[in-house]
Amino acid sequence: MLKSEQSYKEKHLKALLCSRRRCRQLQQRLSGKERRFQKHINHEITTYLVKKAATNKNSIAIEDLTNIRQRTNQQPRSKKERRLSNSWAFYQFRMFLAYKCVLHGVKLILVNRCIYKPYLPQMFAYSSDKR
Protein backbone atom coordinates (compact mmCIF):
# COMPACT_ATOMS: atom_id res chain seq x y z
CA MET A 1 0.00 0.00 0.00
CA LEU A 2 2.87 2.32 0.72
CA LYS A 3 4.35 1.75 -2.73
CA SER A 4 1.09 2.42 -4.57
CA GLU A 5 0.53 5.58 -2.52
CA GLN A 6 3.96 6.89 -3.48
CA SER A 7 3.44 6.10 -7.17
CA TYR A 8 0.10 7.91 -7.01
CA LYS A 9 1.78 10.99 -5.54
CA GLU A 10 4.48 10.90 -8.24
CA LYS A 11 1.88 10.66 -11.02
CA HIS A 12 -0.13 13.45 -9.46
CA LEU A 13 2.94 15.68 -9.19
CA LYS A 14 3.94 14.96 -12.79
CA ALA A 15 0.43 15.76 -14.05
CA LEU A 16 0.35 18.92 -11.98
CA LEU A 17 3.64 20.12 -13.45
CA CYS A 18 2.44 19.36 -16.98
CA SER A 19 -0.78 21.28 -16.50
CA ARG A 20 1.13 24.23 -15.02
CA ARG A 21 3.41 24.16 -18.03
CA ARG A 22 0.42 24.12 -20.39
CA CYS A 23 -1.15 27.04 -18.52
CA ARG A 24 2.05 29.04 -18.74
CA GLN A 25 2.34 28.32 -22.47
CA LEU A 26 -1.26 29.41 -23.00
CA GLN A 27 -0.72 32.61 -21.01
CA GLN A 28 2.39 33.40 -22.98
CA ARG A 29 0.59 32.86 -26.29
CA LEU A 30 -2.38 35.04 -25.33
CA SER A 31 -0.41 37.72 -23.48
CA GLY A 32 -0.12 40.23 -26.32
CA LYS A 33 -3.22 39.29 -28.31
CA GLU A 34 -5.26 42.42 -27.54
CA ARG A 35 -2.25 44.69 -28.07
CA ARG A 36 -1.54 43.09 -31.46
CA PHE A 37 -5.21 43.38 -32.43
CA GLN A 38 -5.31 47.10 -31.57
CA LYS A 39 -2.10 47.74 -33.46
CA HIS A 40 -3.45 45.97 -36.53
CA ILE A 41 -6.76 47.86 -36.47
CA ASN A 42 -5.07 51.24 -35.89
CA HIS A 43 -2.71 50.50 -38.78
CA GLU A 44 -5.56 49.61 -41.16
CA ILE A 45 -7.68 52.65 -40.25
CA THR A 46 -4.84 55.14 -40.54
CA THR A 47 -3.66 53.66 -43.82
CA TYR A 48 -7.15 53.97 -45.29
CA LEU A 49 -7.59 57.56 -44.05
CA VAL A 50 -4.24 58.77 -45.33
CA LYS A 51 -4.55 57.09 -48.73
CA LYS A 52 -8.05 58.55 -49.17
CA ALA A 53 -6.83 62.03 -48.19
CA ALA A 54 -3.78 61.76 -50.46
CA THR A 55 -5.81 60.77 -53.52
CA ASN A 56 -8.34 63.58 -52.94
CA LYS A 57 -5.61 66.10 -52.00
CA ASN A 58 -7.28 66.80 -48.64
CA SER A 59 -6.02 67.42 -45.14
CA ILE A 60 -6.96 65.36 -42.10
CA ALA A 61 -8.27 67.09 -38.99
CA ILE A 62 -8.72 65.10 -35.79
CA GLU A 63 -9.57 66.07 -32.27
CA ASP A 64 -6.66 66.33 -29.90
CA LEU A 65 -7.20 63.14 -27.90
CA THR A 66 -4.99 64.13 -24.98
CA ASN A 67 -6.72 63.40 -21.64
CA ILE A 68 -9.68 61.78 -23.38
CA ARG A 69 -10.02 59.14 -20.67
CA GLN A 70 -10.42 61.76 -17.95
CA ARG A 71 -13.05 63.62 -20.00
CA THR A 72 -15.11 60.57 -20.93
CA ASN A 73 -14.97 58.88 -17.54
CA GLN A 74 -16.84 61.75 -15.92
CA GLN A 75 -20.07 60.65 -17.60
CA PRO A 76 -22.00 57.64 -16.26
CA ARG A 77 -21.54 54.74 -18.64
CA SER A 78 -21.80 50.98 -18.57
CA LYS A 79 -18.89 48.78 -17.59
CA LYS A 80 -18.53 47.51 -21.17
CA GLU A 81 -18.33 51.03 -22.63
CA ARG A 82 -15.73 52.08 -20.06
CA ARG A 83 -13.62 49.01 -20.79
CA LEU A 84 -13.77 49.56 -24.55
CA SER A 85 -12.80 53.22 -24.43
CA ASN A 86 -10.19 52.91 -21.69
CA SER A 87 -8.35 50.04 -23.31
CA TRP A 88 -7.99 51.58 -26.76
CA ALA A 89 -4.62 53.00 -27.87
CA PHE A 90 -5.46 56.59 -28.86
CA TYR A 91 -1.86 57.78 -28.72
CA GLN A 92 -0.76 54.92 -30.98
CA PHE A 93 -3.50 55.87 -33.46
CA ARG A 94 -2.32 59.47 -33.49
CA MET A 95 1.33 58.47 -33.97
CA PHE A 96 0.47 56.11 -36.83
CA LEU A 97 -1.58 58.85 -38.46
CA ALA A 98 1.19 61.43 -38.01
CA TYR A 99 3.97 59.37 -39.58
CA LYS A 100 1.78 58.20 -42.47
CA CYS A 101 0.70 61.77 -43.18
CA VAL A 102 4.36 62.79 -43.38
CA LEU A 103 5.11 59.88 -45.74
CA HIS A 104 2.26 60.72 -48.11
CA GLY A 105 2.47 64.51 -47.83
CA VAL A 106 -0.92 64.96 -46.18
CA LYS A 107 -1.42 67.78 -43.70
CA LEU A 108 -2.56 66.66 -40.23
CA ILE A 109 -4.45 69.19 -38.13
CA LEU A 110 -5.08 68.64 -34.42
CA VAL A 111 -8.26 70.42 -33.40
CA ASN A 112 -8.73 71.56 -29.82
CA ARG A 113 -12.15 70.39 -28.66
CA CYS A 114 -12.78 73.37 -26.37
CA ILE A 115 -12.31 75.97 -29.10
CA TYR A 116 -14.54 74.40 -31.74
CA LYS A 117 -17.25 72.94 -29.51
CA PRO A 118 -19.73 75.86 -29.96
CA TYR A 119 -19.30 75.73 -33.75
CA LEU A 120 -19.76 71.99 -34.25
CA PRO A 121 -23.50 72.11 -35.06
CA GLN A 122 -22.90 74.75 -37.75
CA MET A 123 -19.88 72.91 -39.17
CA PHE A 124 -21.84 69.73 -39.80
CA ALA A 125 -25.23 71.25 -40.67
CA TYR A 126 -26.22 70.85 -44.31
CA SER A 127 -29.04 72.69 -45.97
CA SER A 128 -31.50 70.73 -48.06
CA ASP A 129 -30.60 72.54 -51.30
CA LYS A 130 -26.97 71.37 -51.11
CA ARG A 131 -27.91 67.70 -51.03
QUIDADA-V640347 format. One record per pair of residues at least 4 apart in sequence whose ideal C-beta (glycine too) atoms are under 6 Angstrom apart, sorted by the first residue. I is the first residue (numbers start at 1). J is the second residue. Records with the same first field share a line. If there is no record, write none. Layout:
BEGIN
I: J, J
END
This chain:
BEGIN
32: 36
38: 89
42: 92, 93, 96
46: 96, 97, 100
50: 100, 101, 104, 106
53: 58, 60, 106
54: 104, 106
59: 107, 109
60: 108
61: 109, 111
63: 111, 113
64: 110, 112
65: 90
68: 72, 90
69: 73, 86
72: 85
77: 81, 82
82: 86
83: 87
98: 108
101: 106, 108
111: 116
113: 117
119: 123
121: 125
126: 130
END
